[in-house]
Amino acid sequence: MNTQTKDTKKTGGDGMSRSRYLELKQMLDDRRREIDAEVKGKMRHVRTEGTWGGKLNDVLDDVESSEADIQEDIELALIQMKSETLNKINDALTRLDQGDFGYCFECGEEIGEKRLRALPFAVRCKECEEAREVAEQRARHLASRRGGSSLFLDM
C-alpha cells in the first residue's frame, strides 16, 4: 500500500465510514466500562474484605498467611493488568478520534473486525503481528545463542 492511500485513509479523506466509526467507538466504550467496573469491584473487595476473605481479624498460621500473601499478589497483579488494558483502550479511543484506529501500524491495512473484537486495542493486523512475533523469537533465540557461547569465550 502506498503512503498516500495510507495517509488519506487515516485522515478521513475517503476513510472510515461513520457506521464503522460508531460501531468501533461503541465496542471500545463498552469494553472500557466493563473493565473499569471489574477494576473498581476488585479494589472495593480488597479494601472492604481484604484478599483473605474476611479473615482480617483472625489469627493466621504460617500456611494461611503464605496463601493470603499469594492471593493478595494475584489480586494486585490482576488489577494492574486490567488497569493497563484500560490505558490501552483509552489510547485506542484517542486513535479512533484521530482517525488512526483500526489500521495496522505496519502495513496500513484495515485490521479485521474479528481481531478488533478480540483485542480492541490491537495496533497491527494479524499478519503483521505474527511477523513481528516471529522476528522477536528469532532475535531472542540468536541472543541466547550468542549469550551461551560467550560464556566459553570469557574463560
C-alpha positions as CSV (number, residue, x, y, z in Angstrom):
1,M,0.0,0.0,0.0
2,N,1.4,3.4,-0.9
3,T,1.8,6.1,1.8
4,Q,-0.7,8.4,0.2
5,T,-3.5,5.9,0.4
6,K,-2.5,5.1,4.0
7,D,-2.5,8.8,4.9
8,T,-5.8,9.5,3.2
9,K,-7.4,6.6,4.9
10,K,-6.2,7.8,8.3
11,T,-7.1,11.4,7.9
12,G,-10.6,10.5,6.8
13,G,-10.4,11.7,3.2
14,D,-12.2,8.6,1.9
15,G,-11.6,6.8,5.2
16,M,-13.7,5.1,7.8
17,S,-17.4,5.2,7.3
18,R,-19.5,6.8,10.0
19,S,-21.2,3.5,10.8
20,R,-17.8,1.7,11.3
21,Y,-16.6,4.6,13.5
22,L,-19.7,4.4,15.7
23,E,-19.5,0.6,15.9
24,L,-15.8,0.7,16.9
25,K,-16.4,3.5,19.4
26,Q,-19.3,1.7,21.0
27,M,-17.2,-1.5,21.2
28,L,-14.3,0.3,22.9
29,D,-16.7,2.2,25.2
30,D,-18.4,-1.0,26.2
31,R,-15.1,-2.8,26.9
32,R,-13.8,0.2,28.9
33,R,-16.9,0.3,31.1
34,E,-16.8,-3.5,31.6
35,I,-13.1,-3.4,32.6
36,D,-13.5,-0.3,34.7
37,A,-16.3,-1.9,36.6
38,E,-14.2,-5.0,37.2
39,V,-11.2,-3.0,38.5
40,K,-13.4,-0.9,40.8
41,G,-15.2,-4.0,42.0
42,K,-11.8,-5.7,42.8
43,M,-10.5,-2.6,44.5
44,R,-13.7,-2.4,46.6
45,H,-13.4,-6.0,47.5
46,V,-9.7,-5.7,48.5
47,R,-10.5,-2.6,50.6
48,T,-13.5,-4.0,52.4
49,E,-12.7,-7.6,52.9
50,G,-9.1,-7.9,52.2
51,T,-7.9,-10.7,50.0
52,W,-8.2,-13.2,52.9
53,G,-11.9,-13.5,52.5
54,G,-12.8,-11.6,55.7
55,K,-10.1,-13.1,57.9
56,L,-8.5,-9.8,58.7
57,N,-9.1,-10.1,62.5
58,D,-8.4,-13.8,62.6
59,V,-5.0,-15.2,63.6
60,L,-3.4,-16.8,60.6
61,D,-0.9,-19.7,60.8
62,D,2.1,-19.7,58.5
63,V,0.4,-21.6,55.7
64,E,-2.7,-19.4,55.8
65,S,-0.5,-16.3,55.9
66,S,1.5,-17.5,52.9
67,E,-1.6,-18.4,51.0
68,A,-3.1,-15.0,51.8
69,D,0.1,-13.2,50.6
70,I,0.0,-15.2,47.3
71,Q,-3.7,-14.4,46.8
72,E,-3.1,-10.8,47.5
73,D,-0.3,-10.7,44.9
74,I,-2.5,-12.4,42.4
75,E,-5.3,-9.9,43.1
76,L,-3.0,-6.9,42.7
77,A,-1.5,-8.4,39.5
78,L,-5.0,-8.8,38.1
79,I,-5.9,-5.2,39.0
80,Q,-2.7,-4.0,37.4
81,M,-3.3,-6.0,34.2
82,K,-6.9,-4.6,34.0
83,S,-5.6,-1.1,34.5
84,E,-3.1,-1.5,31.8
85,T,-5.8,-2.8,29.5
86,L,-7.9,0.3,30.4
87,N,-5.0,2.5,29.4
88,K,-4.7,0.7,26.0
89,I,-8.4,1.1,25.4
90,N,-8.2,4.8,26.2
91,D,-5.3,5.1,23.8
92,A,-7.4,3.2,21.2
93,L,-10.2,5.7,21.7
94,T,-7.8,8.6,21.1
95,R,-6.5,6.9,17.9
96,L,-10.1,6.4,16.8
97,D,-10.9,10.1,17.2
98,Q,-7.7,10.9,15.3
99,G,-8.6,8.5,12.5
100,D,-5.7,6.1,13.2
101,F,-7.7,3.4,14.9
102,G,-8.5,0.2,13.1
103,Y,-5.5,0.4,10.7
104,C,-2.3,-1.5,11.1
105,F,0.8,0.4,12.2
106,E,3.0,-1.7,9.9
107,C,1.2,-2.0,6.6
108,G,-1.6,0.5,6.9
109,E,-4.3,-2.0,6.0
110,E,-7.6,-2.2,8.0
111,I,-7.4,-4.5,11.0
112,G,-10.0,-7.3,10.8
113,E,-13.2,-6.9,12.7
114,K,-12.8,-10.2,14.5
115,R,-9.3,-9.2,15.7
116,L,-10.6,-5.8,16.9
117,R,-13.4,-7.5,18.8
118,A,-11.0,-9.9,20.5
119,L,-8.3,-7.2,21.1
120,P,-9.9,-3.8,20.8
121,F,-6.6,-2.1,21.3
122,A,-4.7,-4.0,18.6
123,V,-2.3,-1.9,16.6
124,R,-1.3,-4.4,14.0
125,C,-3.2,-6.7,11.7
126,K,-2.9,-10.4,12.3
127,E,-0.3,-11.0,9.6
128,C,2.0,-8.1,10.8
129,E,1.7,-9.1,14.4
130,E,2.6,-12.7,13.6
131,A,5.6,-11.5,11.6
132,R,6.7,-9.3,14.5
133,E,6.4,-12.2,16.9
134,V,8.4,-14.5,14.7
135,A,11.1,-11.8,14.4
136,E,11.2,-11.3,18.1
137,Q,11.5,-15.1,18.7
138,R,14.4,-15.2,16.2
139,A,16.1,-12.3,17.9
140,R,15.7,-13.9,21.4
141,H,17.0,-17.2,20.0
142,L,20.0,-15.5,18.4
143,A,20.7,-13.5,21.6
144,S,20.5,-16.7,23.8
145,R,22.9,-18.5,21.4
146,R,25.3,-15.6,21.5
147,G,25.0,-15.4,25.3
148,G,25.6,-19.1,25.7
149,S,28.7,-19.2,23.5
150,S,30.2,-16.0,25.1
151,L,30.4,-17.9,28.4
152,F,33.2,-20.0,26.9
153,L,34.9,-17.1,25.2
154,D,35.3,-15.3,28.5
155,M,37.3,-18.2,30.2
